[in-house]
Amino acid sequence: MAKAGKKYQEACKLIEAGKFYTPAEAMDLVKKTATAKFDETIELHVRLGVDPKYPDQQVRGAIVLPNGTGKSKRVLVFAKGEKVKEAEAAGADFVGSDEIVQKIQGGWLDFDVAVATPDMMGTVGRLGKILGPRGLMPNPKLGTVTMDLQKAISEVKAGKVEYRTDKAGNVHVSIGKASFDAEKLQQNFQALIDTLIRVKPAAAKGQYIRSITVASTMGPGVPVQLG
C-alpha cells in the first residue's frame, strides 16, 4: 500500500479524530487541507440510506449551485434547423446533428455536458453505449432534453451539477474550488443538502442521510455534523 505524502499527513493532523464539524467549520477546514499547487476541487460526499438496485429508491437529478462550481463546462447541443442558431446564440460550444454523432462514434468526446432537442433523441440514441456509461446522455429529467435551449445552456454555464446515487447509495458532487470563500462553499453545500432531503424517495426506510463528508481533490475527508 502506498504511503501517504507529507502534505496529506500534515492535512490529516488538522482534523480531530472522532469529531464532526458544523458546515461552517468544515468549509474553513477543507480549504486549509487543500495544499496542492493547483486550485483543488471541493467535493461533497453523502451516504444515503437507500438501496439503488430498486428503481423507487434511486436518487438522481440536477441543481444549479448558487455560486457555480468554478469550472467552465463545454456544452454540446444536438439540434437542427433554427435551433442551431438558438444554441449558438445561447453560448453552446458545439452544435450539430448527424455529423456530431459520427464524430463521437469516431472517438471524439471533448465536451462536458450534452443537450438535445426532443426531435434529435432518435439520432442521439445511437450513441447510448458511448454516452450512457460516461453520464453524458441527454436526459429529460435533468433538463438536458428540451426545446428551451437558452435555459438549458445558461444553467449549465451558471454551475448546474448532476447528482446521482452510485451502487452503494453514495452521492459525490463538486461544490466549488478551494479558492472559493468558505461562505460560498457553505451556500453551495447547503443548497445540495436541501435538495437531497427534498427528493428523498418515499420508499427509503430508516435514517436517510447516514453521513456527510467534504474533501479537496488531494486532501482528507472532513466529517460534517448531520442535521
C-alpha positions in Angstrom: 0.0 0.0 0.0 1.4 3.4 -1.0 2.4 5.7 1.8 0.5 9.0 2.1 2.6 12.0 1.2 3.9 14.5 3.7 1.3 17.2 2.8 -1.5 14.8 3.2 -0.3 13.6 6.5 0.0 17.3 7.7 -3.5 18.0 6.5 -4.8 14.9 8.4 -3.4 16.5 11.6 -5.8 19.4 11.2 -8.8 17.1 11.6 -9.6 16.0 15.1 -10.3 12.2 15.3 -13.9 11.4 16.0 -15.1 15.0 15.7 -18.0 16.1 13.4 -17.8 19.7 12.3 -20.5 22.2 11.6 -20.9 23.1 7.9 -19.2 26.5 8.5 -16.3 24.8 10.4 -16.0 22.1 7.7 -15.7 24.7 4.9 -13.0 26.6 6.7 -11.1 23.3 7.4 -11.4 21.8 3.9 -9.9 25.0 2.5 -6.9 24.6 4.9 -6.4 21.0 3.9 -6.2 21.9 0.2 -2.4 22.5 -0.1 -1.8 21.4 -3.7 -0.2 23.9 -6.2 -3.4 23.9 -8.3 -6.9 25.1 -7.4 -8.3 21.9 -5.9 -12.0 20.9 -6.4 -14.0 20.6 -3.2 -16.4 17.6 -3.2 -19.3 16.7 -1.1 -19.8 13.0 -0.3 -23.2 11.9 1.1 -24.0 8.4 2.1 -27.8 7.8 1.8 -30.0 5.2 3.4 -31.3 3.9 0.1 -30.9 0.8 -2.0 -30.3 2.0 -5.6 -31.0 -1.5 -7.0 -34.7 -0.7 -6.6 -35.9 2.0 -9.1 -38.1 3.6 -6.4 -35.1 4.3 -4.2 -32.8 5.8 -6.8 -31.8 9.4 -6.2 -31.0 11.4 -9.3 -31.4 15.0 -10.5 -29.6 18.3 -11.1 -29.3 21.6 -9.4 -27.8 25.0 -10.3 -25.4 25.8 -7.4 -25.8 29.4 -6.1 -22.1 30.1 -6.6 -21.3 27.8 -9.5 -18.6 25.2 -9.5 -15.6 27.3 -10.6 -15.3 25.2 -13.7 -16.2 26.3 -17.2 -18.2 23.5 -18.8 -18.1 22.7 -22.6 -21.7 22.2 -23.8 -22.6 20.2 -26.9 -26.0 20.6 -28.4 -27.7 18.2 -30.7 -30.0 20.3 -32.8 -31.0 21.1 -36.4 -32.8 23.9 -38.3 -33.5 27.2 -36.4 -32.5 25.5 -33.1 -28.9 25.5 -34.3 -28.8 29.4 -34.3 -30.6 29.4 -30.9 -28.0 27.1 -29.4 -25.1 29.1 -30.8 -26.6 32.4 -29.5 -27.0 30.9 -26.1 -23.3 30.1 -25.8 -23.1 26.4 -26.8 -19.5 25.3 -27.6 -20.5 22.7 -30.2 -23.8 22.3 -32.2 -24.7 19.8 -34.8 -26.6 16.6 -35.6 -25.6 13.6 -37.7 -22.0 15.0 -38.3 -21.6 15.3 -34.5 -22.9 11.7 -34.0 -20.3 10.4 -36.5 -17.6 12.4 -34.8 -18.4 10.9 -31.4 -18.6 7.4 -32.9 -15.1 8.1 -34.1 -13.9 8.7 -30.6 -14.4 12.5 -30.0 -15.6 13.3 -26.5 -14.2 16.8 -25.8 -17.3 18.1 -24.0 -18.7 18.0 -20.5 -22.5 18.2 -21.0 -24.7 17.2 -23.9 -28.1 18.8 -24.5 -30.6 17.8 -27.2 -33.9 18.9 -28.6 -36.6 16.1 -28.3 -36.7 15.6 -32.1 -33.0 14.7 -32.0 -33.2 11.9 -29.5 -33.8 9.2 -32.1 -30.4 10.2 -33.6 -28.7 10.6 -30.3 -30.0 7.2 -29.2 -27.4 5.6 -31.4 -24.7 6.9 -29.0 -26.3 5.3 -25.9 -23.4 2.8 -25.4 -20.8 5.6 -25.7 -22.5 8.4 -23.8 -24.5 6.4 -21.2 -21.6 4.9 -19.2 -19.9 8.3 -19.1 -23.0 10.1 -17.8 -23.2 12.2 -20.9 -26.5 11.1 -22.4 -29.1 13.9 -22.6 -32.0 13.2 -20.1 -35.3 15.0 -19.8 -35.3 14.5 -16.0 -32.1 16.5 -15.9 -33.3 19.3 -18.2 -31.0 18.3 -21.0 -33.6 17.2 -23.4 -35.6 20.3 -24.1 -36.8 22.8 -26.6 -35.7 25.7 -24.3 -32.0 25.6 -25.3 -31.4 29.1 -23.9 -32.4 27.9 -20.4 -30.6 24.6 -20.5 -27.3 26.1 -21.7 -27.4 29.1 -19.4 -28.0 26.8 -16.4 -25.0 24.6 -17.3 -22.8 27.6 -17.7 -24.0 29.0 -14.4 -22.9 25.9 -12.5 -25.5 23.2 -12.9 -24.4 19.9 -11.4 -25.9 16.4 -11.6 -26.3 14.3 -8.5 -27.0 10.5 -8.5 -26.5 7.6 -6.2 -23.8 5.1 -7.0 -24.3 1.4 -6.5 -23.6 1.8 -2.7 -26.1 4.6 -2.3 -23.5 7.4 -2.2 -23.7 10.8 -3.9 -20.5 12.6 -4.9 -20.8 16.1 -6.2 -18.4 19.1 -6.7 -19.4 22.1 -4.7 -16.7 24.5 -5.8 -13.0 25.2 -5.7 -10.5 25.7 -2.8 -10.2 29.3 -4.0 -13.9 30.0 -3.1 -14.7 31.9 0.0 -15.8 29.5 2.8 -19.2 31.2 2.8 -19.8 30.5 -0.9 -18.8 26.9 -0.4 -21.2 26.6 2.5 -24.1 28.1 0.4 -23.4 25.5 -2.3 -23.2 22.8 0.3 -26.5 23.7 1.9 -28.3 24.0 -1.5 -27.3 20.5 -2.4 -28.1 19.0 1.1 -31.5 20.7 1.0 -32.2 19.3 -2.5 -31.2 15.8 -1.4 -33.6 16.0 1.5 -36.4 17.3 -0.7 -36.1 14.4 -3.2 -36.0 11.7 -0.6 -37.7 8.6 -2.1 -40.9 7.6 -0.3 -39.6 4.0 -0.3 -36.5 4.9 1.7 -36.7 3.5 5.2 -34.8 4.3 8.4 -32.2 7.1 8.6 -32.0 8.8 5.2 -28.8 10.8 5.4 -26.2 8.5 7.0 -23.0 10.5 6.7 -21.7 13.7 5.1 -18.1 14.4 4.3 -16.3 17.2 2.3 -12.8 16.8 0.9 -10.5 18.6 -1.5 -9.0 16.8 -4.5 -5.8 15.9 -2.7 -6.9 16.2 0.9 -8.5 14.0 3.6 -12.2 13.9 4.3 -13.8 16.3 6.8 -16.8 14.8 8.6 -19.8 17.1 8.8 -22.5 17.1 11.5 -25.9 15.6 10.5 -28.8 18.0 10.9 
